[in-house]
Amino acid sequence: MTWLILATGGLVSGILAGLLGIGGGVLLVPLMVTLGFSSVQAVATSTLAILMSSVSGSWQNWRMGYLDLSKVIALGLPAVITTQPGVLLAKLVPQYMLLAGFGALLLFNIYLFKLRQQLLKTESKRGDTYPAGNRPSPQLNPTLARALTGGCAGFLAGAFGVGGGVIMVPFQMILLGEPIKVAIQTSLGVVTIAATSACVGHALSHNVMWLAGLCLGLAGLIGAQIGTRYLPKISNTTIGMAFQTLLTILGIYVFWQAWQKFPN
């Protein structure tokens, strides 16, 4: 039953990766904590699964001609630098603090998702008809914006076992002026880089549960293909309601888990 639950969780996380440009760790970490993994094991093992599913989704996007490698590298380099401090934080803080931080991140993701939906509506009304190279210039220096976007994603990948896509997509739209589809596709590519760095860091500390991670990751490979190929046909309203409901439930549950582990 445990392996079946892990496989199902990996499949759903892969679908989220392909559909939303996120790693899926928002689902995997609470799932593994429920199954008895320690918080740092759940975070570390999540990075392995995210790596596998994000590679699958990015490969599909590249085959379809939707992946700009120069943009991925520009965001991926800052992510690599900030991932290891996140890994160190995950190893040092107590379980209840790590879980509380993860719960706060889940609830913050609801705000970020709503922000992204608002940006999407604005872009849809505008028609996204800007000629190539003539989109409005972002207010922040592009180099600084990429460093901030990629750096935040990398730190979250190391500390909480998430890909960082929930941060990267709205940041790319706000700070870099990217259209939503480009932001999602680029985000998934950067998740691959950040998850690789995080997984290596956690593996060197012997926190990765390899069999569980492979089970999650292999199921995620299938889910990512579904997400990148077919699920964009689902309405944004349906996706938004389902995703925000999921994050709310998981956030409350993770806070409860943190309370359970709080020293008396």
N, C-alpha and C positions, 0 to 999 in steps of 0.2 A: 504493500500500500504506500509506503514511504517513497519508493522509486516512482510509482505512478503519479503521486502528488508532485514530485520534483519535475517529472517530464511534462505534466500539464502546466505547471508554473513556468517552465522554460519556454513552452510553446506560446503561451500568452505574452511573456516578456519579449519574445522574438517578434511577435505581431506588433507590439507597441514600438519596438525599435524601427521596424520598416515603415510603420504608419506615421509616427510622430517624430522620428529622428532622435529618440532617446534610447538609453541603454537597456532599460527594463529593470534596473536595480531597485527602483521604488517598489516593485512587487517581490523580487527575489529575496531581499534581505529580511523583510517581515516573515515571509514564508519559511525561510530556513531557521529563524529564531523560534518560530512555532514548532518546528520539527526537532528542536533540541540543540541546535548549533549555538555556540557562544556568539556574542555579537561580532567579535573580531573575525571569527571563522566565517560567519555569514557574509560580512563585508568582503573578505578576501576571496571567498569562493564565488561570490557574485561577479567579481572582476573577470574571472576566467570565463564564465558563461556569457557575460556581456561582450567580451572580446570575440568569442565565436559567432554570436548572432550579428554583431556589428560588421564583422568581416563579410558575412554572407550578404547582408543588405547592401553594403558598400560595393561589393563585387557586382551585384545585380544592377545597381545604379550606374556603375562604370560601364558595364556592357551596353546599357541603354543610352549611354552618352550624356548622363545627367550629373556626372561628378567632375568638378573642377579641382584637380590635384593641387594647383598652386594655392587655392584658397584653403584647402585642407591642411597643407603644410604650414601656411602662415598662422593658422590657429593652433595647429598641433604642436609646434615647437614650444610655445609658452606652456601648454598643457603638460608636456613632459617634465618641464622644470618644476612645476608646482605640485606634481603628483606625489613625489616622495615626501615632502612635508606633511601631506595629508595621510600618507601611510604611517608615518611616525606618530601622528596624532592618534590614529586608530589603535595603535599598539599601546600607547601610554595612558589614555584616559580610562576610567572605570567603565564597566559595561552599562551602568544606568545612565551615565553621562553621554556615552556614544549613542544609546538608543533615544535619549531625549533629544539630542541634536538631530538625529535622523527624523524623529517625529516632527520637529520644527521645520525641517527641510521639506517634508511631505506637504505640510500645510502651506508653506510658502510657495510650493509648486502650484497650488490651486490658484493663487494670485497671478503667478507667471503665466499659467495656462489661459486664464481669463484675459490677461494683457495680450497674449499672442492672438487670441480669438478676435479681440478688438482691432488689432493691427491688420488681421486678415480681412475683416469686414471693410476697413478703410481702403485697403488695397483693392478689394473686389469692386467697391463703388467707383474707385478711380479708373479701374480697368487695367491697371498695370501696363499702360500704353507708352511708357517712356521709351524713346529710342535708346539703343545700346550706348552706354557711356553718358547718358544725359539724365540719370536719376538724380534727385536732389542730393546735394552733398551733405553728409552727416556733420554735426557740429563738432564732434570730437575728432582729434587727429586719428587718421586710420590706423597707423602703427600702434598707438596707444590703445585704441579700441580693440584691435585684434589681441594685443597682449592681455588686456583685461578680460575679454571674452574667453580666450583659450586658457588663461591662468585660472580663472574661477572654475572652469570645467575640469581641469586637471586636479585641482585641490579636492573637489567634491568626489571625483573618481577614487582618489586614494583614501580619503577619510571615511566615506560612506558607501563605497561600492556601487555608486551610480555612474552612468556614463557622462553626465553633465549636459545632456542635450536640452533639458528643461531650461537651463540657463543660456545655452548657446543660441537657441533659435530666436527668442525675443531680443537678446543682445545684438545679434547680427542684424535684425530688422531695425532696431532703434539706433544702434551706434554705427552700423555700416551701410544702412539703407538697402539691405538685400530683400528681394521678394521672398515670400513665405516658402515656396517650393525649393528655391536655391538654398535657403537657410536650413531646411530640414535635411536636404541631401548632403550639404557640407558638414552639418552637425554629425551625421552618422559616420562620416569618414574620420572626423576628429575623435569621435568616441573610440574608434578602433585604436588610434594612437595612444590616447589617455588610458584606455583599459589595458593595453600592452604594458605600459610603464607601471601601472598600479599592480597588475598581476605579478610582474617580476619582483617588485618590492615586497609584496606579501608572501610570495613563494620563498624568497630568501629568508623570511622570518618563520617559515614552516606553518603558515596559517591557512593555506589553501587546502581544502578537502577535495582531492583530485577526482575521485569517482563521482561524487555528487556534482562537482562543477562540470564534468564531461556530460553527465546525464542532462543537466540543465542546458548546457551549451548546444548539444546535438538537437534537442527539441527546439531550441531557439533558432537554429539554422533553418529549420522548416518554417517556423513562425515568421522569420524575417522575410522569407521569400513570399509568403502569403501577404504580409504587410506591404511590401514594395510593389507587388503586382496587382492585387485585387481590391484591397480594402479602401484605397482612395475613392472608390465609388460610393462609400457610405457618407451620408451627410455630415457636415461639420458639427451640426447641432447634436446629433446622436452621439458622435465621438466625444464631444465636449462634456455632455451630461454624464456619460458612462465613466469617463476618465476622472472627472472631479468627484463623483460619488465614490469611486474606488480609492482615491487619495484621502478623502475624508475618513472613510472607514479604517484604512490602514494607519492613518495618523493617530486616530484615537486608540487603536489597538497597540501601536508601538509605545505610546505614552503610558498605557497601562502596564506593558511589559517593563518599561523603565521603572515605574513605581514598584513593581514586584521585586525588582533587583536592587532597590534602594536599601542601603544598610540600615538596620534598625538600631 
